[in-house]
Amino acid sequence: MSARTTTVRIGCGAGFAGDRLEPAVDLVDRGRLDDIVLECLAEQTVALGQQRRLADPAAGYDPRLVARFSRLLPLAVERGVRVLTNMGAANPLAAGDVTRDLLDMAGSAARVAVVTGDDVLDALDLDAPALEDGRPLREHGELVSANAYLGADALLPALDAGAQVVITGRVADTSLFLAPLAHRFDADLDDVAFAARGTLVGHLLECAGRLTGGYFADPGVKDVPRLAELGFPFADVESDGSAVFAKLPGTGGRLDRATVREQMLYEVTDPTGYPTPDVVLDLRRVTVTPFGPSSVRVTGAVGRPRPDRLKVTVGYQAGHKVEAEISYSGPGADRRAALAADIVAARVAGLPLRPRIEVIGIVPPDADDRVECRLRVVALGADPATLETVGHEVEALYTNGPAGGGGVRVSTGEVIGVVSTLVPRTAVRPGVTILEAPGVRPAA
């Protein structure tokens, strides 16, 4: 490691798997970034990735990886912006191979590092309790995945190796940001003060557009301008871990004390001790100060040493589900939809299920003929054939129910449940694989 500057500019290009791509491209193009992080992995996302990988050993990484990286990576390499992402999901090595091939096809030379070791399914203690209900893991059903939250220390060897693109599986969201900051500043992750401040930077940036007004918006209460052109945030981080957060000029949204304070409390059940793999973060002394247009300065994070155990997200087979819907429109739509609900309830009353049957849509007194109400039926169960019966009863409403039904949609599928547990930090062994993209475009 080597400290090359007194300030590092780091941005967030995705806050979840379905996030927009254009704001990330804009950040790389105009933002003069050192690093950009794409955080695309939620608790259930990795379990679903493991499910896809079971069906196809070459699958399991983020389905949007190719679309994102095809546009983003050539520009990032050209601008000298380092890219870190957890889009490897359940198959980071396959994601690394695909990324290397994309860089080659684009003629971009870069070193790709793949961080592994979060998959701990084979080493999991099935008698360990789930944090949510205290029941042993084995009682929840057949386990399909177990992924430990790696910390920033697992990423540092990849950065030390000179990687311009780092792809991981399950890494704590905040660690994706703390690692490049620690690497740029040559900081020791055992420095609790730096780890706390860098973790807060990551926590504020990790949801991308949420810091700039996305999800925050509530018309008439918390107004956000030009949400259709929402820009994503970046932070100018100083060597002590304090930071100024901002968004690019000309982008939509807002970034101020209100958006920052709301994001700061996101997912934090205990502001006095928010555990991450790198530090136990204490937010009580944090101050958020206006710094300029769409810009704030954040200081004051403190912490306690990192925990001895790591959180593990465990996915299990939770049965099957059916979702079935039908619409009714025009005069009396609400009455006809309610009658349809009664018919379905009577038809499935003898099945070993407890379906949820509801009518979506409220008809105001002055409604015109374009009003629509939709019947929605949802059920969970162990027997797919029984669930198909529920879907068929909704479909049968076309000619066996009230007038004017249409737009039937029926879907069935497996349900992946998610619980959490803890494992000793010593039981998790991260690794790094280096892949070279020489940047030679194949001959036509």
C-alpha positions in Angstrom: 0.0 0.0 0.0 1.0 3.6 -0.5 -0.7 6.8 0.4 -0.7 8.9 -2.8 -3.0 11.8 -1.8 -4.6 13.6 1.2 -8.1 13.2 -0.3 -9.8 10.3 -2.0 -13.0 10.7 -4.1 -15.2 7.6 -4.0 -18.6 7.2 -5.5 -21.5 4.7 -5.5 -22.7 3.5 -8.8 -25.4 1.1 -7.6 -27.4 0.6 -4.4 -29.1 -2.7 -5.3 -29.3 -5.2 -8.1 -31.9 -3.4 -10.1 -30.4 0.1 -9.9 -30.1 2.4 -12.9 -26.9 2.4 -14.9 -26.8 6.0 -16.3 -26.0 7.7 -13.0 -23.0 5.4 -12.6 -21.7 6.2 -16.1 -22.1 9.9 -15.4 -20.1 9.6 -12.2 -17.3 7.8 -13.9 -17.4 10.2 -16.9 -17.6 13.6 -15.1 -16.9 12.8 -11.4 -13.0 12.7 -11.3 -13.4 9.7 -9.1 -10.6 7.5 -7.7 -12.9 4.6 -6.9 -16.5 3.6 -7.6 -18.5 0.9 -5.8 -21.5 -1.0 -7.2 -23.3 -2.6 -4.3 -25.8 -5.0 -5.8 -26.2 -7.8 -3.3 -29.1 -8.2 -0.8 -29.7 -11.0 1.7 -32.1 -12.9 -0.6 -30.2 -12.0 -3.8 -27.2 -14.3 -3.0 -29.5 -17.1 -2.0 -31.3 -16.8 -5.4 -27.9 -16.7 -7.1 -27.0 -20.0 -5.4 -30.3 -21.5 -6.6 -29.4 -20.4 -10.2 -26.0 -21.9 -9.8 -27.4 -25.2 -8.8 -29.3 -25.3 -12.0 -26.3 -24.0 -14.1 -22.8 -24.2 -12.7 -21.8 -21.3 -15.0 -24.5 -19.0 -13.5 -25.1 -17.5 -10.1 -23.5 -14.0 -10.6 -25.6 -10.9 -11.1 -27.7 -11.2 -14.2 -27.0 -7.5 -15.1 -23.3 -7.8 -14.8 -22.7 -7.9 -18.6 -25.0 -4.9 -19.2 -23.4 -2.8 -16.5 -19.8 -3.6 -17.2 -20.1 -3.4 -21.0 -20.8 0.3 -20.7 -19.0 1.1 -17.5 -15.7 -0.7 -17.5 -14.1 0.7 -20.7 -14.8 4.2 -19.5 -13.5 3.4 -16.0 -10.3 2.0 -17.4 -9.9 5.1 -19.6 -10.5 7.5 -16.7 -8.3 5.5 -14.3 -11.2 4.8 -11.9 -11.0 1.6 -9.8 -14.2 -0.5 -9.7 -15.3 -2.6 -6.8 -18.5 -4.7 -6.8 -20.2 -7.6 -5.2 -21.9 -8.6 -8.4 -20.1 -11.9 -8.2 -22.9 -13.0 -5.9 -23.0 -16.8 -5.7 -20.3 -17.3 -8.4 -17.6 -14.6 -8.3 -15.1 -16.7 -10.2 -17.5 -17.0 -13.2 -18.2 -13.3 -12.9 -14.4 -12.7 -13.1 -14.0 -14.7 -16.2 -16.9 -12.9 -17.9 -15.5 -9.5 -16.8 -12.0 -10.3 -18.2 -13.6 -11.4 -21.5 -15.6 -8.1 -21.7 -12.5 -6.1 -21.1 -10.7 -8.0 -23.9 -13.5 -7.5 -26.3 -13.4 -3.8 -25.6 -9.7 -3.6 -26.0 -9.2 -2.5 -22.4 -6.2 -3.8 -20.5 -6.9 -4.3 -16.8 -6.2 -6.6 -13.9 -9.3 -8.2 -12.4 -9.3 -9.6 -8.9 -11.9 -12.1 -7.6 -12.4 -12.3 -3.9 -13.8 -15.7 -2.6 -14.2 -17.4 0.7 -17.6 -16.2 1.7 -19.4 -19.5 0.8 -19.4 -21.4 4.1 -22.2 -23.9 3.4 -20.0 -26.9 3.7 -18.6 -25.7 7.1 -21.9 -24.6 8.6 -23.0 -26.0 12.0 -26.6 -27.1 11.3 -27.3 -27.1 15.0 -26.4 -23.4 15.3 -29.4 -21.2 16.1 -30.9 -18.7 13.6 -30.7 -15.2 14.9 -34.3 -14.5 13.9 -36.1 -17.2 15.8 -33.5 -19.2 17.8 -34.3 -22.5 16.0 -31.5 -24.7 14.8 -30.7 -24.1 11.1 -31.5 -27.7 10.2 -35.2 -27.1 11.2 -35.8 -24.5 8.6 -35.6 -26.8 5.6 -33.0 -27.9 3.1 -30.2 -25.3 3.0 -29.2 -24.0 -0.3 -26.6 -21.3 0.6 -24.6 -19.9 3.5 -22.5 -16.8 2.8 -20.5 -15.0 5.4 -20.1 -11.2 5.4 -16.4 -10.7 4.6 -14.7 -7.5 5.8 -12.4 -5.0 4.2 -9.4 -7.1 5.1 -10.5 -9.7 2.6 -10.3 -7.1 -0.2 -6.9 -5.6 0.6 -4.8 -8.3 -1.0 -6.7 -7.7 -4.3 -6.0 -4.0 -4.1 -2.4 -4.7 -3.2 -2.1 -6.8 -6.3 -2.9 -3.7 -8.4 -6.4 -4.8 -9.4 -8.4 -2.2 -11.3 -11.6 -4.3 -11.0 -12.4 -6.2 -7.8 -15.3 -8.6 -7.9 -16.6 -10.2 -4.7 -19.5 -12.4 -3.4 -20.9 -11.6 0.0 -19.0 -8.8 1.5 -20.4 -6.3 4.0 -21.7 -3.3 2.0 -19.7 -0.8 4.1 -16.5 -2.9 3.6 -16.6 -2.4 -0.2 -16.0 1.3 0.6 -13.7 1.0 3.6 -11.2 -1.3 1.7 -10.3 1.2 -1.1 -10.1 4.0 1.4 -7.8 2.1 3.7 -5.7 1.1 0.7 -5.4 4.6 -0.7 -4.4 6.0 2.7 -2.2 3.1 3.7 -4.4 2.9 6.9 -4.4 0.1 9.4 -7.8 -1.6 9.7 -7.0 -2.2 13.3 -7.1 1.6 13.7 -10.7 1.7 15.2 -11.1 5.4 14.7 -10.3 5.2 10.9 -12.4 2.1 10.5 -15.4 3.7 12.1 -15.2 6.9 9.9 -14.5 4.9 6.8 -17.4 2.6 7.6 -19.7 5.5 8.0 -18.7 6.8 4.6 -19.6 3.4 3.2 -22.9 3.3 5.1 -24.0 6.6 3.7 -23.0 5.9 0.2 -24.0 2.2 -0.1 -27.6 2.8 -1.2 -26.6 5.2 -4.0 -29.7 7.3 -4.9 -31.2 7.0 -1.5 -28.6 9.6 -0.3 -29.6 12.0 -3.1 -33.4 11.8 -2.5 -34.5 8.5 -3.9 -36.9 6.7 -1.5 -36.6 9.8 0.7 -39.2 11.6 -1.5 -42.7 12.2 -0.1 -44.6 14.9 -2.1 -45.6 17.9 0.0 -43.7 16.6 3.0 -40.2 15.9 1.7 -40.0 17.2 -1.9 -37.2 16.1 -4.2 -36.6 17.9 -7.5 -36.1 16.1 -10.8 -36.2 12.6 -9.5 -36.4 11.3 -13.1 -32.8 12.6 -13.5 -31.5 11.5 -10.1 -27.8 11.7 -9.6 -25.8 9.3 -7.5 -23.5 10.5 -4.6 -19.8 10.6 -4.1 -17.6 11.6 -1.1 -14.3 13.4 -0.8 -12.7 11.6 2.1 -9.7 13.0 4.0 -7.0 10.9 5.5 -8.6 11.0 9.0 -11.8 9.5 7.6 -13.9 12.7 7.7 -15.8 13.3 4.4 -17.8 15.8 2.3 -20.7 14.2 0.4 -22.0 15.7 -2.8 -23.6 14.9 -6.2 -22.6 16.1 -9.7 -23.7 19.5 -10.9 -26.8 19.4 -13.2 -28.2 16.1 -11.8 -31.6 15.8 -10.2 -32.3 15.0 -6.5 -31.2 16.6 -3.3 -28.3 15.9 -0.9 -28.6 17.7 2.5 -28.8 17.1 6.2 -32.2 15.5 5.9 -31.3 12.9 3.3 -28.0 12.1 5.0 -29.5 11.8 8.5 -32.3 9.5 7.2 -29.8 7.3 5.4 -27.5 7.2 8.4 -30.2 5.4 10.4 -31.1 3.0 7.6 -30.9 -0.7 8.9 -29.3 0.5 12.1 -31.2 -1.1 15.0 -28.7 0.3 17.6 -27.1 3.6 16.8 -24.7 3.1 19.8 -23.3 -0.2 18.4 -23.9 -1.1 14.7 -21.8 -4.2 14.1 -19.9 -4.7 10.9 -17.0 -7.1 10.1 -14.6 -4.2 10.5 -15.8 -2.2 13.5 -18.8 -1.8 15.8 -20.0 1.7 14.7 -21.2 4.3 17.2 -23.2 7.1 15.6 -24.1 9.2 18.6 -21.4 11.9 18.0 -21.9 12.2 14.3 -22.5 15.8 13.0 -23.8 16.6 9.6 -23.0 20.2 8.5 -24.1 22.0 5.3 -21.0 22.6 3.1 -22.3 24.0 -0.1 -25.0 23.4 -2.7 -26.1 19.8 -2.5 -23.1 19.1 -0.2 -22.6 18.3 3.5 -19.6 17.5 5.7 -19.9 14.5 8.0 -17.6 14.0 11.1 -17.7 12.3 14.5 -18.1 8.6 13.9 -16.5 6.5 16.6 -16.4 2.8 17.2 -15.3 -0.3 19.1 -13.1 -3.1 17.9 -14.5 -5.5 15.3 -16.5 -8.5 16.5 -15.0 -12.0 16.8 -17.8 -13.5 14.8 -19.2 -12.8 11.3 -22.8 -12.8 10.2 -23.8 -15.5 7.8 -26.9 -15.3 5.5 -28.4 -18.7 5.1 -30.9 -19.6 2.3 -33.2 -22.5 2.6 -36.0 -24.2 0.6 -39.2 -22.7 2.1 -41.7 -24.4 -0.1 -43.6 -23.1 -3.1 -45.8 -20.1 -3.9 -48.6 -19.0 -6.2 -49.6 -15.5 -7.1 -52.7 -15.0 -9.2 -54.5 -11.8 -10.3 -57.5 -10.7 -12.3 -58.7 -7.1 -13.0 -62.2 -5.6 -13.2 -62.8 -2.2 -14.6 -65.6 0.3 -15.2 -68.7 1.0 -13.2 -69.1 -1.3 -10.2 -65.5 -2.6 -10.5 -65.0 -2.7 -6.8 -68.2 -4.7 -6.2 -67.4 -7.2 -9.0 -63.8 -7.6 -7.7 -65.2 -8.3 -4.1 -67.6 -10.9 -5.5 -64.7 -12.6 -7.3 -62.8 -12.7 -4.0 -65.7 -14.4 -2.3 -66.0 -17.0 -5.1 -62.3 -17.9 -4.9 -62.4 -18.0 -1.1 -65.3 -20.5 -1.3 -63.6 -22.6 -4.0 -60.3 -23.0 -2.1 -61.8 -23.3 1.4 -61.2 -27.1 1.5 -57.5 -26.9 0.5 -54.7 -27.2 3.1 -53.7 -23.6 2.6 -54.2 -20.2 4.2 -54.3 -18.0 1.1 -54.2 -14.2 1.2 -57.1 -12.8 -0.9 -57.4 -9.1 -1.4 -58.8 -6.5 -3.7 -56.4 -3.8 -4.8 -57.8 -0.4 -5.7 -60.2 2.1 -4.1 -63.1 3.5 -6.2 -63.8 7.1 -5.2 -67.4 8.4 -5.5 -66.7 10.5 -8.6 -64.7 7.8 -10.4 -65.1 7.6 -14.2 -65.4 4.5 -16.4 -61.6 4.0 -16.4 -61.4 2.9 -12.8 -59.9 -0.5 -12.2 -59.8 -2.9 -9.3 -57.6 -6.0 -9.1 -58.1 -9.2 -7.2 -54.9 -10.7 -5.9 -54.5 -14.2 -4.4 -51.3 -15.4 -2.8 -50.6 -18.7 -1.1 -47.6 -20.6 0.2 -47.4 -24.4 0.5 -45.4 -27.6 0.2 -47.4 -29.1 -2.7 -47.0 -27.4 -6.1 -50.1 -29.2 -7.4 -52.3 -27.7 -4.7 -51.0 -24.3 -5.5 -51.7 -24.7 -9.1 -55.3 -25.3 -8.2 -55.5 -21.9 -6.6 -54.1 -20.3 -9.8 -56.6 -22.2 -11.9 -59.5 -21.0 -9.7 -58.6 -17.4 -10.4 -58.2 -18.1 -14.1 -61.6 -19.8 -14.2 -63.2 -16.5 -13.1 -63.0 -15.4 -16.8 -66.3 -17.3 -17.4 -67.3 -18.5 -14.0 -67.2 -15.2 -12.1 -68.4 -11.6 -12.4 -68.7 -9.7 -15.6 -65.7 -8.0 -17.2 -62.8 -9.9 -15.7 -59.5 -9.7 -17.6 -55.8 -9.5 -17.5 -55.2 -12.8 -15.6 -51.7 -13.4 -14.4 -50.7 -16.6 -12.7 -47.2 -17.4 -11.5 -45.8 -20.3 -9.4 -42.4 -21.1 -8.2 -40.1 -22.1 -5.4 -39.6 -19.9 -2.3 -36.2 -19.3 -0.9 -36.3 -18.3 2.8 -33.5 -16.4 4.5 -32.3 -16.5 8.1 -29.0 -15.5 9.7 -26.4 -17.0 12.0 -22.9 -16.3 13.3 -19.7 -18.1 12.7 -16.2 -17.5 14.3 -14.1 -15.2 12.2 -11.4 -17.8 12.1 -13.7 -20.3 10.3 -13.8 -18.0 7.2 -10.8 -18.1 4.8 -10.9 -15.5 2.1 -8.9 -15.9 -1.1 -8.0 -13.8 -4.2 -7.7 -14.9 -7.8 -6.0 -12.6 -10.3 -7.2 -12.5 -13.9 -5.4 -10.5 -16.5 -7.2 -8.8 -19.4 -4.5 -7.9 -21.9 -6.9 -5.6 -23.8 -6.3 -7.0 -27.2 -9.4 -6.7 -29.3 -10.0 -9.9 -31.3 -9.6 -9.5 -35.1 -12.8 -9.2 -37.0 
